[in-house]
Amino acid sequence: MSRLSPALAETSPAASAPPKARLTQPVAAGVITALVGFTSAFAVVLSGLTAVGATSAQAASGLLVLCVTPAIGMMLLSYRYRLPITLAWSTPGAALLASTGAVAGGWAAAVGAFAITGVLIVITGLWQRLGNLVAAIPVEIAQAMLAGVLLPLCLAPVKAVQTSPAVVVPVILVWLALQRFAKRWAVIAAFVTAAIGAGISIAVQHKHLDFAAMTPSLELTVPHWSWQAMIGITIPLYIVTMASQNIPGTAVMKSFGYQVPWRASMTVTGIGTILGAPAGGHAINLAAISAALSAAPAAHPDPKRRWIAACTAGATYLILALGSAALVTLIATAPRGTLETVAGLALLATLAAALAGALKSEQHREAGVVTFLIAASGVGFLGIGAAFWALVAGLIVRQVLAHRRD
């Protein structure tokens, strides 16, 4: 059942679209959607999973399942509703993990926290009050927490210039050039440059590549329930996934005239997160920025045919999943700072948007700054990461200063 806005449905130019464009155009858009989504954020995912205790094999397994679960989910949703509903892994969530670091209970506790996050996402789709509660969190506080989480990652390219200049400097220069002439391809070009540089470095230094580890496989972990992980990972991960991905994702779709089936989308992404957690998947959600690649008119002149782009994106993610283990193996052998550089460059635009949102309200700017600084510090208490305390402190400061102004 299609949920196209009446205005968009009435102006559909399907009849005038060239026959070949009716298939090749959305297929190409779907492939681009998957490539942009994967290459622009896989480094962040690997950094996040490794930071909370995953081994290389477990991180590769996490990347694999984070390709498979959203792929299946978006193919099911887009085909069922005939809408270009694209899913993705939670990039802000992965950045959060990178800043959180190890938690009490180790990797197994992190896996347990991932599963509970999925449960909360499912409940959000079924119980409107929980969704309203998340939406009630002030924008400047949520964005400030996200900006603080992203800052250390975005500083990584600067630090990497000192450790591996021969590989990192060309990556930065290529990214900068593409930002000027073809912004959409900047991160992809940076990744390709990093891969070439890493390959040359490995060949010159005669480093050993473990080809056996390049075969994709799932590394299952029995979840462990730790209250520190629940508070330090589950709550912030749920909030950033909802506030920075699911809610903006519905807004992006609405801007193109599509009404996202909220309950079905939250159920699919929540169950996908739960099923993927034991294999290392932290969270999947509605795509936000990359959603426009499949939902915009460039995907197809006829809005009713753009769902093909989302289906194609899902199929492309399944193909990309096959190379996840090889990618992790290559990165593990690459010079220090290579992965961090790609991740940092990929997150710069997100950091800029988060900072703008955090400081937009002059009335609550102090609360945003406090939230940002605590999240960026990386300092936790009682075994709970800085992101949670940043959220608490920001809300308290906002409330206190609001009463003072009254």
N, C-alpha and C positions, 0 to 999 in steps of 0.2 A: 504494500500500500504506500503510494508516494505521498509525501507531505511537502509539496511544493506550494509556495505562497500563490494566491490567486492571480496577483499582478504579474508574477513571473511566468505562470503557466499560460496566461493569455497572450503574452508577447513572445512565446517560443517560436524561433525562426527555423524549426526543423525542416520545413518544406524547402527552404532555400539553401540548406547546407549541402555541399558537394557530397555525393555518395561515399567516396573514399574517406573523407574527413569524418564521417559518422563513426568509423571504427578506428582508423589509425590515429586520429587526433587524441581521443581519450586514452588510448593505449599508451601513446607516447607520454601523455601527461601523467599517467599512473606510474610509469617507469621513472620519470623524473622525480615524482613525489617520493618514491621509495629511496632513490639514490641520495637525494638531498637530505631526507630525514635520517638515513643511516650514517652517511659520511660526516654529517654535521654534528653528530652527538655520540657516536659509538665510543669515542675516546673518553667522554665524560662518564659513560656507563662503566667502562673498565676501571677508571680511576675510583669511582664510588664503591664498586663491589670489592675491589682490592683493599680499600681503606677500612672497610668494616670486617676484614678478616678472610676474604676469599683467596684461595690459592689460584694460580694461573689456570688450572683445569676447571675450577669452580667458576671463575670469572668468564671463561670461554663458554661454559655451560649456561651461565646467566645470559650472556649475549645471544646465544642460540635460542633460548626459550623466549627472550624478549623480542626476537624476530618472528618466531612461530605463533605465539599467542595473539599478538595484535593482528597478524596476517590473517589468521583464521577468523578472528572477531570482525575485522572490517569487511571481509568477503561475505560473511553471514549477514551482517547488518545492511551493507550496501545492496546486496541482492534481495533481501527480504523487503526492504522499504524503498528500493529503487532511488536511493539518495547517495551522494558522494561522501559517505561517512568514513573518514580515515581515522585510524587509531595509531598510537605511537607509545613508546616507552616514556616514562616520566623523566625528562631531562633535568628539570629543576630538582626532582627527587634524587637523581643520581648525584647531582652537585651537592645536595644536602648530605648524602652519605659520605662523600669525599671530605667534607668539613667535619663530620661527626667523629669519624675514626672508630677504633675498636670499642665495643661495648661489653659490659659484664655478660659473660656467657659465650662470647666470641661469635663466630660465624653462624653457629646454630641458633643463637638468640636473635641475630639479625634476620635470619630466615623466618623465624617465628613472628617477628615484627612485620615482615613483608606480608605474611599470610593474614594477620589481623588487619592490616591496611586494606587488603582486598575485601575482608568482611565489612569494614566500615563503608567502603565504596558501594557494595551491594545494598547495605542498609540505607544509604543516602538515596538510592533510586526508589526504594520501597517506602521510606519514611521521610516525608517532605520537611519535617521540622529539623532534622539533622542537616539537610542541605541549606535551610534557612539560617541555621546557626553558623555554618561556615561562611555564608554570604554576609553575615552580620559583622564578621571580623573587619575592622577598618582597613581600607585598601592600603593606606600608607604604612600600616604595621606589617601586613603580609608582604608587601613589596620590599620594605626595609629588611625584613628577615631574609628574604630571598637574595637581596643585594649583598648582604653581609656574608651569606653562604657562598656566593659566587666570587667575591673579591679575591680570596686566596688562589682560586683556580685561574682567574684572569691575570694574576701577577706571575703565574708560572712561566709564560713565554719570556718575560724579562729576566727571570732567574736562569732560565735555560740557555740564554745567550752566552752566559758566562761558562757553563759547563760543556755545552756542545755547539759552539758557534758555527762550525762548518755545515752542520745539518739544519740548525734552527734558523739562522739568518736567511737562507734562501726561502725557507717556508714562510717567514714573515713578509719578505719582499713580494713573493708571489701572491700572498693573501692581500697585501696592500694594493698591488696593481689590479687585481680582479675586483676589489672593492670599488675601484674607480671606473672600470670599464664593463664588468659583468658581475654585479654583486651576488647574484644568485649562485654563481659557481665558485665564489671565493673560497669557501671552506673545502669544497671538493678538490679544487686545485691545490690548496694547502696540504690536504691529505695525500694527494698523488705525489707532490713534491717531497713530503716527509717520507713516503714509502720508497721513492727512488733514492733519496739520501741515505735512508737506513740500509737499503740493499747494497749501495756502494760501500758504505762503512763496514757492513758484514763481510763483503767480499774482500775488501782491502785488509781487514784485520783477521781474515780466515776464521771467523766465528762459526761455531757448530750450530746448525739448525736441527731441531728434533722433528723430523718429518712424521714420525709416528704420532706425535701430539697434534698434528694438523688435521686429523680425522675428527669430524664433529661428533661429540658424545655428550650425554647428560650425566652430570655428577649430582646425585640426589643426596640431600642432607635432611635428617630428621629434625624438625623444628624443636627448639628449646624455648620455654617461656620464661622470660626475664622481665621483671617490672621496670628495670632501668631501660631496657631496649624498647619496651612498650611506650614509655614516656619520651625517651630520647630519640627514638626513630619513628615509631608508628604515628604519633600525633603530628609532629612536624611534616613527615612524609605525606600523610593524608591531607594536611592543610595546603601544602605547596602544590600537590597534585590537583586538588580541587580548584584552588584559587588561581593557579598559574597555567592550568591545562584544561580541565573540564569546563569551567565556567567561561573562560575566553574562547574555548573551542566552539561552544554553542553560539557565542556572539558572532564569531567569524562566519559560521554557517548561516546565521540569520541575516548577516549583511549581504549574502548572495541569494537570499530568498528561501532558504531551507529551514524547516523546523525539525530539529533533532529529536528523535524519540527518546526522551530523557531516561525513563525507567528501563527500557531495553538496553540502552547504551551503558548505563551504570551497572546493570546486571551482568552484561557480557564482559565489561572491563574488570569488574570486581571478581567474577568467577575466574577470568583469565589470570588475574593477579594471584588468586588463591592457588590455582593449579600450577602456576609457574614458580611460586615461591620455593618449594623444595629443590628445584633445579637452579635457583639463584636469581630468578626474576624479581626485581623489587616492586615494580608497579607499572601497569599500562593504563592508558587513558585516551580520551578524545584528543586528536591532534589539534594544535592551535595555529601556529604560524604556517606549517606545511599543509594545513587543511585547505588553504586558498589555492594551492597548486592543482587540486582536483575539483574544487568547487567553482572556480572562476570561469568566465566565458572562454578563456584561452584553452580550457580543457575540452570544450565542445560548444558550438553555437546554441544547441538545444539543451536547456537545463535538465530535461528529462533523460538525457543520455550520458550525463556526467558520472553517473554511478559506475559506469564501466571503468572510469579512471581509478576509482577507489578499489574496485575488484582487481584491476591490474596491479595496483600498488601492493595489494596483499600477496598476489602471486610472486611479485618481484622480491618481496621480503622473504618469502620461502626459499628463493634461490640464493639470496644474500646470506641466509642462515647457514648454508653449506660451507661458506668461507669463514665463519666466525672463529673456529679453532685455529685456522692457518693465520688469521689476522693477529690473534693473541700471541701466537708463537713468534711471529715476525717482530711484534712490538717488544716482546720480552728480551729479544736479542739486540734490539736497536739501541743507539746511544742514549744516554740519560737525557731526559727532558723532551724527547721526541713526542711521546704520547701527551705529556702535559701541555706542550706548545699547541698542538692541534685542538685539544680540549679548551684551552684558554681562549684561543682565537674564535672558536665556535660560540663561546658564551659571551663575547664582548657586547653584542647587540642586546642580548637578554639583560646583561648587567646595566647597560645604559637605560633601558626601558624601566627596570626595577628601581634604579636611582631616581629617575624622573617621577615615577609614581610615589616613591617614598617621601620626596621633598616637595611635591606639588602643593599640598595644603600648608599654607603659611601658619595657620592656627595650630596645627599639630606637628610642626616640623621638628620640634625638640624630641617628641616621642619617637618619630621616625629615625632621628639621628642616634638616639640611645639604643633602639632596636638594632640598627645597622652595626654599631660599634661592638655590641655584645656578640652578635652573630659572627662578625668578622674576626673577633678575638680567638674563637675556637676554644675558649676556656669553659669547661663544664664543671658541675658540682654534683656530688652524690652519685657519680657514675652516669649522669645525664648530660647529653651534649649541649653545646652553647645555643643551638637554634631554639630549643624549647625555652630556655631561660630568657633569650632575647625577646621571644613572643610575650612571655609573662611580664617582663620589665617594661616593654613598650606599652602594653595595655594599662599597666599601673600608672606610668608616667602620664599617659594620655588622659586617664581619668582624673588624676590629681590636678593637672594643669587646667583641665576643663572646668573643674570646680573653682579653681582660683580665679579664672576669668569671669565666672558667674558672680 
